[in-house]
Amino acid sequence: MSQRIVIAGASMGGLRAAERLRAGGFTGEIVAIGDETHLPYNRPPLSKEALASEVTHEAVAFRLRPAVADVIWRLGVTVTSADLTARVLRLADGTELTYDGLVIATGMRPRRLPVPGPTTGRHVVRTLEDASALRGELRPGARVLVIGAGFIGCEVAATARGLGASVTVVAPEAVPMLRPLGTDLGAALRRRHEAEGVRFLLGRTVHRFLGDAGRVTGAELSDGTAVEADVVVEAVGSAAATGWLEGNGLDLSDGVLCDNALRVEGRAGVVAVGDVARFPNPRYDEVARRVEHWSIPTDTARRAAASLLADLGQADHDPAPFTPLPTFWSDQYDLRIQSFGAPALGGDDIRVLEGDLGGEAVVGYHEAGRLVGVVMIGFSAAAARYRALLMPVPVTT
């Protein structure tokens, strides 16, 4: 009897999982379920180059390789619940779908600020529709309030300035991108944003939104400051989309807890991929963490597919540890910021390895004297060299 694998989530992680399952020899039915109406597309450009131009699916869509031409895409429908013991998914359209293997790839949902005030004119950036709605309001002279000074917030701020908008960034941290980059590099990037005309109001939070006739016109901050705005962007992080898995006895406290092979808490036939998966990476330690980096959907899909095929009796178990090297990039104005490894783990020992923070620089992040992450501002020609420095995995005894 032919087996069926269901992929819950039709974004990059889901697509890469389907590709790896076919590459691994799975010939049964693959069904991918997505709550958006679009085939898989690349999300990082939504706050950068796609937002700066016309936002279209064609501009960011992934190419579907011939190997996945027979995948059944059920789009525009949400998985509402799952019975992992009976191996049944329930969908929002009332149907039920049985499976032999399950790939959890539902990703993240953007957080919204739980503060009072009008909602019209407030935006998040996660989907094509989000980016398109925001792009329609980013006109020259528009007053844009960005709440959150992480990478998404700073990318949106840079894009909005490039489109001629006036931009104010509000965040509780002392410097932008503090957690991933540290104080000195975050402060250096703040200076570059300020040179482009961005205003920062840091160390503050939003107390309430102000508005007229249901539309936001600004915000009152925790220190009493009032900020006028025509457009508000809430870039305050995201939460794992795991509500549909409740009731199965899983640890969903921060994504889906997996073992190092991406199996969900030891359940045969269930794996997770992408930024919804929380797994230990022995490259660093045995702590299970989620990783919201661009490279992770592809890396986790490769390993998860191998584990799932082994569970279904179609491959041998891979005994090698899964030790991905996280990678991401960020474009802000003419800056290309690249990161390899886990800079957040080396926040107590940060050193400039090349260049200087006023221009191009390579910054190293160390844990117990060992280089665990690198962030590069420019220096693109050195990327391969620093990536190679981070590739060896420490031998544990």
N, C-alpha and C positions, 0 to 999 in steps of 0.2 A: 504494500500500500504506500502511495506517495505521501511524503511528509510535508507539513506546512509550517513555515516560520512567519510569524507576524512581527513587524517592526512598528512599534508605537512611537511615531515621530518621523516626519518627512522632511527634515532639514539635512544639513551636511552630515551629521553623524549617522542618520538613517540611511542616506544614500551610500556612504562609505561602507556601512555594514552590509548592505545588499551586494555591493561590488565584491567585498571580501568573501562573502558566502559563496557567490558564484565562482570566484577564483579558487576557492577551496574545494570545489567539486560538487556543491549542493545543487541537485537538479529538481528538487521539489518546488512547491509553490511558495512564492514570497509575496506577502501582502504588506504594503506600507500604508499606515494611516496617519493623516495629517490634518490638523484643525484649520490650517490655511488652505486657500483654494489654489495655491501655486505649487508647481513642482519645486524641488529643492533649489535654493539659491544661497549666495554668499552674503552673510550678514555684516561683516566688518565695514564694507564700503558705505553702509547706510548712514553712518555718521560722518563720512568723509567725502570721497569723490562722487558717490551717487547723490548725496544730499546737495552737493554743490551744483548739480545739473538736473536734468529731468529724471525723476525716479521711475524706472521701468523694470519689469521683470527680465526683459531681454538683456539689460545691461549687467545684471548680477547673477543670472541663472547658471547653474552648473551644466556642463555637457553630459548628457546621458550616454554612457558607453554601450556598445552593442550587447555586452554581457548582461546588462540589466534591462534590456528592451522588453522582456516578458514579465517584469515586476508589475504587480497589480497595485496601482496607486488609488487609494480611497481618500480623496481630498475634500476639505471642507466639512469634515466630521470629527468629533472629539471622542476619545475614549473616556467614558465616565467612571467605569469601575472594572476591577479584575478579580477573578477567583483563581489564584495561582495554583491551588490544589487541584481544582477541576480543569485547569488550563482553558479558561474561558474569559474573553473580554466582552464587555458590554459597551455599545456605542450610543452616542446621543440620538441617533436616528431610530433607536429601538432594536437594532439588530444585535445578535450575539455572534462572536467569532471564536471558534476553537483553534487551538494551535498545538504543535509538538514542541516548538521552540519559540521563545519570546526575546526580542531585543527591545530594551527600554531606552528610548532616544528622545524623550519629550522635552529635554532642555530646560530652559528657564523662562520665567515670567517677570517683566519689569515691576519693581515696587512703585507704589504711589504714596505720596505723603499723606498721613492720616491727620490732616489739619483742616479746619473749617474754611469755607469760602466757596466761590463759584468754581465750576469745572470747565466751562467753555474757554478755549484758548490755552489750556494746559496740555502738554504733549509728553510722550515718552518715545524712545527710539528703539524698537525691537523688530518690527515687521516692515514689509514694504509699505503697507497702508499707513503705518506710523510715520515713516520717512516722507511719504508723499503728502500727508496732511501737514506736516511741519514745513516742508519745502514751499508749500503754497502760501505760507505766512512770512517767510524770510525775505522781506522786501527791503530795498535800500531805505535807511532811516528808521526801520522798525526797532522798537526797544525790546530786546530779548533778555529775559532773566533765566539764567541757567542755574539750577539748584543741584549741586554736586560737582566736585572738582576732581573726580577720577578721570580715567582715560576717555570715557564716552562724553562726559561733560566738557572736557577740554577740547576734544575733537569737534564737538558741536559748536563750541565758542569760536574756534578758529574758522570753521566753515561759515558761520553766520557773519563774522567780521569780513571774510572774503566776499560776501554777498552785499556788503554795505550796511549791515545792521549795527546798531549800538548794543554792546553786550556787557552785562554784569553777571559775575559768578558769585554765588553764595554757597558756603560750605562750612561745616563745623571744624574742619582741620585747620592747622596753622599754615600749611602750604599745600598747593595742588599735588595730587598723586602721591601723597605722603606715604601710604602703606607700601605700595610696590617699589617706590624709588628712594625714599628717605628724605631727610630735611634739606640737605644741600642741593641735590639735583632737582628736587621739587621747587625749591626757591629759585634756582636758575631758570627753570622753565616758566615760572611765574613772571620773571622779568621779561622774558621773550614775549609772552602774551601781552604784558602791559605795554611793551614797545609797539605792539600792533593795535593798541587802543582798548584792550579789555580791562574792565574795572573789577577788582576782587574785593569782596566783603567777607573775609574769612573769620573763623572763630565764632560764627553765628549760625542760627537755624531760623527756619520760617515758623513764625507764630500763627499767622493766618493769612489767607489770600484776600485781597481787596477786589471789589468788582462793582459793576453797574449792569443791571438788567441781566444778571446771570453770567456775564462774561468777565474774566479776570482782567484787572487793570493794574495789578501790582501785588506787592506782598508787604506785610509788616513783619519785621525780623524780631528775634529774641531780645535785642537791645533797644527796641522801640523804633529803629530806623524804618522808614517807609521807602520802598523802591517801586518806581513806576515801571510798568511793563505792558507791551502789547501782546507779547508771546512769552509763555513760560515753558521751559523744558525741565522735566523732572528726571535727572540722571542720578538716582539715589540707590543704585544697585538692583539686584534681582533675587528672586527666590525660585528654588527648584519646583518644576511642575510635576508634583508627585501625589497630588490629592487623590487621583484615580487609583492609587495603589494602597490606600488606607484600608485597614481591616484584614491585612494579610500577615500581620505580625512582623513587618519589616522595620528596620531602623531608618526612618525618614527624617531624622532631625536636621540633616543638611544634605539634601540629595538622597541618593540610594546607596546604602552601604554595600560595598562589594569586597571580594577578596582580590588578591593581586592579579588573578586571571580574569577579572571582571565578572565573575559569577556573583549573583546577588545572594549574599549571606548563605552560601553553600547550597543553594537550590539548583539542582541539575536542570538544565534546559532554560534557564533565565539568566540573561546577561544585561549589562547596561553600558552605554557608550556616551561619549561627549561630556559636557559640563554638568550633567545630572548625576554622573557616576562619582562616588566617593571611594577611593581605593588607596592602599598603601603603595608607595614607590620606594623600593629598597635602594634606589640611587641616593636617597637622602636619609630615610629612617622607616619605621614601621607604622607611622601615623597615617590613618586614612584621611585623604583630603580631596576636595573637588578642585579641579583646575579649569579656569575659564580662559584658556588660551586657544588661539586659532589652530594649532597643530594637534590638539588633543582629540577632536573627533576622528581624524584619520588614524592616529596611533591607537586609540582605544578600540576602534572598529576592527583593526587588524587582529588584535589579541582576542577580543570578545568573540569574533567569528570563529577563530580557531577553537576556543573553549566550547562554544555552542556545538560545533560540528563534532567535537570529541564526545560531548554528552549525548548526541544523537547517534553515536556509533559510526560516524562517517569519517573519522580521523583519529589519530593518536593524540593523547594528551601531551601538551608541550611543557616539559619540566622547567624550562628556563625562566628566570624571573622577568617580569615585565618592568622595564626601567626607562620609560620615555623621557626625553629631554624637552620640556615645555618651551614653546617658541611663540612670540607674538611681535607685532609691529604696530606703530601708531604714526599717522601722518598729521602734523599740525603746522600749518603754513608751509614753508619750504623745508621743514624739519622731518627727517625720517628717523624715528626712534625704534630701535630693534632690541629685543631682549631674548636671551637664551638662559635656560635653567630656572632657578627658583630664587630670585633676588629677595623676596620677602623673608626667606629663612636666614639671610645674612645681613639683616638690617642693623645689627650691632657692630658690624665691622665693614665699613664701606670705604673703598679707596679709589681714587682716580688713577687708572692704570696708564692711560695715554691722553694727551691733549689737556684741555682745561674746560671748566664748566661754562666759560663765557663764549666758547666757540664749539668746535667738535671735540667730543670726549668719549672715552671708554671708561665706564665705572664698574668696578668689581665688588661683589658682595660675598663675604666670607663667613663661614661657620666653623668655629674651632680651628681657624687658620686655613681652612680648605675653601677654595673658590667654588661657590655653589650657584652663582648667577652673574650675568653680565648684562649691562644696559649700554647701548651704543647710541650716541647722538652723532649722526654722520658716520665717518670712518667705515663706510660700506665695504671697502676693499679688505678690511680686516675681519669681516664677519666669519669667514670660514676658519680662520686661525683661532679665534676665540671659541667658536663652537667646538672645534677639535679639543681645546683645552678642557672643556666641560664634559666631553663624551665618556671618558673612562669611568667605570662604576667601581666604587670602593669595594674591596673584598672583605666580607664579614667573616668572623671566626666564631 
